[in-house]
Amino acid sequence: MDELIVRVMRTAACATRLRVLSCLAGVEELPPSIARELRIAPGLLAVHLARLAAAGLVERRRSGTRCYCSARSLSHRIASARRWVAPSSVLA
């Protein structure tokens, strides 16, 4: 579990990724809207969204040809890590 928490915290430690998470707080957005709001290149945003999604901090939802993004809470991510790790640590 510690490795997962470290990975999530490292991912969130980037200023641009924090801005992306802030932009997504409580809303679903399309990547072009996020890129315009943050004034960053769409390709750079795609890299940050991919890293945030891999760490479980961003969810993507497809609707037709569009991909909506929303932020997941850090506490939700850590709680799910605990549930995933807890059964094996009970056996030890």
N, C-alpha and C positions, 0 to 999 in steps of 0.2 A: 504494500500500500504506500509506503514512503516514496518509492520510486515514481509511482503514479502522481502523487501530490507534487513532487519535485518537477516532474514533466509539465504538469498543469501550471504551476507557478512560473516556470521558465517561459512557457508560452505566453502567459499573461504579462510578463515583465517588459515586453516591448512597448514603447510609447505609442507606436502606430496601431498595434493590436488593441491596446487599451482604448484608443480613440474609436476603433471599430466597435468594440464591445459597448462603449458609451453610446454610440450612435444607434445601436440595436437594442438598447435597454427598453424593454416593455413593448417593442413594436416588431413587426416583420417588414423587411425592406428588400427591394431588389438591388443587386450589386451595382448597377449603374447609378442609382440614387445615392447609394453610400459613397461611391467614388466621387460624385459631384459634390456632395456635402463636405467630405473630408479633403477635397481638392487633391486627390492622388490618382495616379494612372490606374485604369481598370486592371491591367496585368499585375500590378503590384498588389492591388486589393485582392485579386484572386489568390495570390500566394499567401497573404495573411489569413484570408478566410479558410483556406485549406489547412493551415496550421492550427487555427482555432477549432475547426471541425474535428481534426485528428485528436485534439486534446479534449474533445467533448464539450467545449465552451460555446460552440455555435451549432445550431441545427439548421439543416437545409430541407426545404419542402418544395417539391415540384408541383406545378399546376400548369398543365399543357406544356408550352415551351419555356415557361418562366420558372426561375428558381428563386424562391423567397428565403431569406436568411433571418434568423432570430437568435438572440443570445440566451444561453442557458446559464443559470446562476452557478457561481463557483461552489457555493455550499451544496447545491444539488449534485454537482460532479463529485465532490469529495464524499458525500453521503452514499452515492452509488458505488464508489470505490470501496467504501467500508463494507457495504453489503456483499460485494463481490469477493472480498478478501476474507471476511469473517468466518465463513464455514470451514475453510482450510486451516485457519489458525486455531479453531476449536479442536481439530484433530491432532494438533501437534502436542 
